């Protein structure tokens, strides 16, 4: 009887140690999950910021393209340079 009791106590201690080990692993897995969720949330915010920046840059590029010279004058030709200035700066071009 005492041998059976000792054996049962030993099995209970082993089971308790195993359960404690599983709880520790579960706790660590939960902490890792929370950390990954935080990182995901931060990256989603970063993606939104980057999308806004891309849209701003697109607008800026469109604006710059509208300012590109339409008429490029011949080098060393003063009259042609003046004509190019007029054409390129004309508001309704």
TABEL-V285658 format. One record per residue. N is the residue number from 1. RES is the residue in three letters. SS is DSSP state (~ for helix, > for strand, _ for the rest). PHI is phi in whole degrees, 0 to 359 (* if undefined). OMEGA is omega as a letter, one per 40 degrees, with the letter a starting at -180 (* if undefined). Layout:
BEGIN
N:RES:SS:PHI:OMEGA  N:RES:SS:PHI:OMEGA
END
This chain:
BEGIN
1:UNK:_:*:i  2:UNK:~:293:i  3:UNK:~:294:i  4:UNK:~:295:i  5:UNK:~:295:i  6:UNK:~:296:i  7:UNK:~:296:i  8:UNK:~:297:i  9:UNK:~:298:i  10:UNK:~:296:i  11:UNK:~:295:i  12:UNK:~:296:i  13:UNK:~:296:i  14:UNK:~:296:i  15:UNK:~:295:i  16:UNK:~:297:i  17:UNK:~:297:i  18:UNK:~:296:i  19:UNK:~:296:i  20:UNK:~:297:i  21:UNK:~:296:i  22:UNK:~:296:i  23:UNK:~:297:i  24:UNK:~:296:i  25:UNK:~:295:i  26:UNK:~:297:i  27:UNK:~:299:i  28:UNK:~:296:i  29:UNK:~:296:i  30:UNK:~:295:i  31:UNK:~:297:i  32:UNK:~:296:i  33:UNK:~:299:i  34:UNK:~:296:i  35:UNK:~:296:i  36:UNK:~:294:i  37:UNK:~:295:i  38:UNK:~:298:i  39:UNK:~:296:i  40:UNK:~:297:i  41:UNK:~:297:i  42:UNK:~:295:a  43:UNK:~:292:i  44:UNK:~:294:i  45:UNK:~:296:i  46:UNK:~:295:i  47:UNK:~:298:i  48:UNK:~:297:i  49:UNK:~:298:a  50:UNK:~:293:i  51:UNK:~:296:i  52:UNK:~:296:i  53:UNK:~:294:i  54:UNK:~:298:i  55:UNK:~:296:i  56:UNK:~:297:i  57:UNK:~:294:i  58:UNK:~:299:i  59:UNK:~:299:a  60:UNK:~:296:i  61:UNK:~:296:i  62:UNK:~:299:i  63:UNK:~:297:i  64:UNK:~:295:i  65:UNK:~:296:i  66:UNK:~:288:a  67:UNK:~:266:a  68:UNK:_:294:a  69:UNK:_:298:i  70:UNK:_:274:a  71:UNK:_:241:i  72:UNK:_:252:a  73:UNK:_:284:i  74:UNK:_:286:a  75:UNK:_:297:i  76:UNK:_:63:i  77:UNK:_:243:a  78:UNK:~:297:a  79:UNK:~:295:i  80:UNK:~:295:i  81:UNK:~:296:i  82:UNK:~:294:i  83:UNK:~:297:i  84:UNK:~:297:i  85:UNK:~:301:a  86:UNK:~:296:a  87:UNK:~:296:a  88:UNK:~:288:a  89:UNK:~:257:i  90:UNK:_:293:a  91:UNK:_:298:a  92:UNK:_:259:a  93:UNK:_:293:*
END
